[in-house]
Amino acid sequence: MTEIKIFLTGLAFLFPALCANGQSSPPPEAVHPNPKCINQMRSTYLLGPDDQLEISGPELTDSGGDKRARIDSDGNVQAALVGRIHVAGLTAQQAEAVLNKALSKYIREPHVVVNVVEVRSQPVSILGAVNTPGVHQVQGHTTLLEMLASAGGIRQDAGYSVRITRQLEWGCIPLPGATLDPSGQFSVAEVNLKEIMEAKNPVENIQIFPHDVLSVPKGEMVYVVGDVKRSGGFVLGERQSISVLQALSLAEGLNGTADAKHAKILRLNRGNDQREELPVDVKDLLKGKKQDVSLQGDDILFIPGSAGKKATLRALEAAVQTGTGLAIWRLP
């Protein structure tokens, strides 16, 4: 009887194991690359004349500690204890190996670290709503705002965000919202330009590195045209909305000859690229008899005149599309 109990007990332990072996194991989760984001350039970048290096190591403490040195026109850098060393055409890691070899004549097992502090003139692409888009040169420590200034600054119709794309050989972009693109070869981040310019978040005015791509999208806009004191397009901020009365306030109000009762909102239908006319009684809005109406991006608020020659809606739409005769205003 005891032997039967032992046999059954053994089956009780063995049965779950057999069931587990009979079931297919779930496939392992895909491992995505998650490179460590550091500010130092530990990369495939090749050193060259005018690059500035920081050469540091515990062995160099007695000789002055961390030292910055610029590569001369011959490709040499002046290092403590060993003098001039040729590093042009090498990566930072290869330069470390050369310096460690030279120092090994004086120091047992040296461990020198080489970091690139400033780089020579290198290309940066600036695209979108800037005054002189194209390829611009970055040299030394250049910030985002300095780079945009070299492109003539942003246009009046620019949005309030800038997208930065960086090759991973230069490290990840040092911003909290930085992500990798689907290929895993680029770091991508978006910064709020308005907050940087208003000194609300100056830390996002980061250093720009060679081969960075800066994209400044055109801002979302609403247009107020017709019988108003200041017609034109008004750039909306990120996730910012505006109402009809707010738009009229930005346009400095109606002229005395305006027909406020027969105003129209021309709203773009994304499906067929046609605009639909939405009547809005601005006169009743001003009197508080009706609720204010929200405008969407690319809306045209048209205020007709009560007398004289009126511009056709088709002509107004053409003016908006081409920007002919329309001023662009940025919201404060």
Residue pairs with C-beta under 8 A, 6 or more apart in sequence:
32 180
32 184
33 180
33 184
35 168
35 172
35 180
36 172
37 171
37 172
37 173
37 174
37 178
37 187
38 171
38 172
39 171
39 174
40 115
40 116
40 171
41 92
41 115
41 116
41 169
41 170
41 171
41 209
42 92
42 93
42 171
43 91
43 92
43 169
43 170
43 171
44 91
44 169
45 91
45 92
45 116
45 119
45 169
45 170
45 210
46 88
46 89
46 90
46 91
47 53
47 71
47 75
47 87
47 88
47 89
47 90
47 91
47 92
47 95
47 116
48 71
48 75
48 88
48 89
48 120
49 71
49 72
49 73
49 74
49 75
49 88
49 120
50 70
50 71
50 120
50 121
50 139
51 70
51 71
51 116
51 118
51 119
51 120
52 68
52 69
52 70
52 71
52 116
52 117
52 118
52 140
53 68
53 69
53 70
53 71
53 77
53 87
53 92
53 95
53 114
53 115
53 116
53 117
54 66
54 67
54 68
54 114
54 115
54 116
54 117
55 66
55 67
55 68
55 69
55 77
55 79
55 80
55 99
55 112
55 113
55 114
56 65
56 66
56 67
56 112
56 113
56 115
57 110
57 111
57 112
57 113
58 111
59 103
59 107
59 110
59 111
59 112
60 66
60 67
60 80
60 81
60 112
63 80
63 81
64 80
67 79
67 80
68 117
69 77
69 78
69 79
70 77
70 118
71 77
71 87
71 88
74 86
74 88
75 86
75 87
75 88
75 89
76 84
76 85
76 86
76 87
76 88
77 84
77 85
77 87
77 95
78 84
79 85
79 99
79 102
81 103
81 106
81 107
82 99
82 102
82 103
82 105
82 106
85 95
85 98
85 99
85 102
86 98
87 94
87 95
87 98
87 99
90 98
92 114
92 115
92 116
93 114
95 114
96 112
96 113
96 114
99 110
99 112
99 114
100 110
100 111
100 112
103 110
103 112
104 110
117 141
118 139
118 140
118 141
119 138
119 139
119 140
119 209
119 210
120 139
121 137
121 138
121 139
122 137
122 138
122 139
122 209
122 210
122 211
123 135
123 136
123 137
123 138
123 210
123 211
124 135
124 136
124 137
124 138
124 147
124 208
124 210
124 211
124 212
124 213
124 214
125 134
125 135
125 136
125 211
125 212
125 213
125 214
126 133
126 134
126 135
126 136
126 147
126 148
126 150
126 151
126 214
126 216
127 133
127 213
127 214
127 215
127 216
128 158
128 215
128 216
128 217
128 218
129 154
129 155
129 157
129 158
129 159
129 216
129 217
129 218
129 219
130 148
130 151
130 152
130 153
130 154
130 155
130 158
130 216
131 151
131 152
131 153
131 154
131 155
132 151
132 152
133 151
134 151
136 147
136 150
136 151
137 150
138 147
138 208
138 209
138 210
138 212
141 207
142 207
142 208
143 205
143 206
143 207
143 208
144 162
144 164
144 191
144 196
144 204
144 205
144 206
144 208
144 214
145 196
145 197
145 205
146 208
147 208
147 214
148 154
148 162
148 214
148 216
154 193
154 216
155 328
156 235
156 328
156 329
156 330
157 218
157 219
157 221
157 233
157 235
157 323
157 328
158 193
158 216
158 217
158 218
158 219
158 235
159 193
159 216
159 217
159 218
159 219
159 220
159 235
159 238
160 192
160 193
160 194
160 219
160 235
160 237
160 238
161 190
161 191
161 192
161 193
161 217
161 238
162 190
162 191
162 193
162 214
162 215
162 216
163 188
163 189
163 190
163 214
163 215
163 217
164 173
164 188
164 189
164 190
164 191
164 206
164 208
164 212
164 213
164 214
164 215
165 181
165 186
165 187
165 188
165 212
165 213
165 215
166 172
166 173
166 186
166 187
166 188
166 209
166 211
166 212
166 213
167 185
167 186
167 187
167 211
168 180
168 184
168 185
168 186
168 187
170 209
170 210
170 211
170 212
171 187
171 209
172 178
172 180
172 187
173 187
173 188
173 189
173 206
174 206
175 189
175 191
175 204
175 206
177 189
177 190
178 187
178 188
178 189
179 187
179 188
179 189
180 186
180 187
180 188
181 187
181 188
191 204
191 206
192 201
192 204
192 238
193 216
194 237
194 238
195 201
195 204
196 202
196 204
196 205
208 214
219 235
219 236
220 235
220 236
220 297
220 298
221 233
221 234
221 235
221 236
221 297
221 298
221 328
222 233
222 234
222 236
222 242
222 247
222 295
222 296
222 297
222 298
222 299
222 300
222 301
223 231
223 232
223 233
223 234
223 298
223 299
223 300
223 301
223 320
223 326
224 230
224 231
224 232
224 234
224 247
224 248
224 250
224 251
224 300
224 301
224 303
225 231
225 232
225 300
225 301
225 302
225 303
225 311
225 316
225 319
225 320
225 326
226 258
226 263
226 301
226 302
226 303
226 304
226 305
226 311
226 316
227 254
227 255
227 257
227 258
227 259
227 303
227 304
227 305
227 306
228 248
228 251
228 252
228 253
228 254
228 255
228 258
228 303
229 251
229 252
229 253
229 254
229 255
230 250
230 251
230 252
230 327
230 329
231 251
231 326
231 327
232 251
232 326
232 327
232 328
232 329
233 320
233 326
233 327
233 328
233 329
234 242
234 247
234 250
234 328
234 329
234 330
234 331
235 328
235 329
235 330
235 331
236 242
236 297
236 331
237 331
240 331
241 294
241 295
241 296
242 250
242 294
242 295
243 292
243 293
243 294
243 295
244 263
244 265
244 280
244 282
244 285
244 292
244 293
244 294
244 295
244 301
245 285
245 286
245 292
246 292
247 295
247 301
248 254
248 282
248 301
248 303
250 329
250 331
254 260
254 282
254 303
255 305
257 305
257 306
257 307
257 308
258 303
258 304
258 305
258 306
259 303
259 304
259 305
259 306
260 281
260 282
260 283
260 286
260 303
261 281
261 282
261 283
261 284
262 279
262 281
262 304
263 279
263 280
263 281
263 282
263 301
263 302
263 303
263 304
264 277
264 278
264 279
264 280
264 301
264 302
264 304
264 313
265 277
265 278
265 280
265 293
265 295
265 299
265 300
265 301
265 302
266 275
266 276
266 277
266 278
266 299
266 300
266 302
266 313
266 316
266 317
267 275
267 276
267 278
267 296
267 298
267 299
268 274
268 275
268 298
268 299
269 275
269 276
275 300
275 313
275 317
277 313
280 293
280 301
281 290
282 303
284 290
285 292
285 293
295 301
300 316
300 317
300 320
302 313
302 316
304 310
318 324
319 325
319 326
320 326
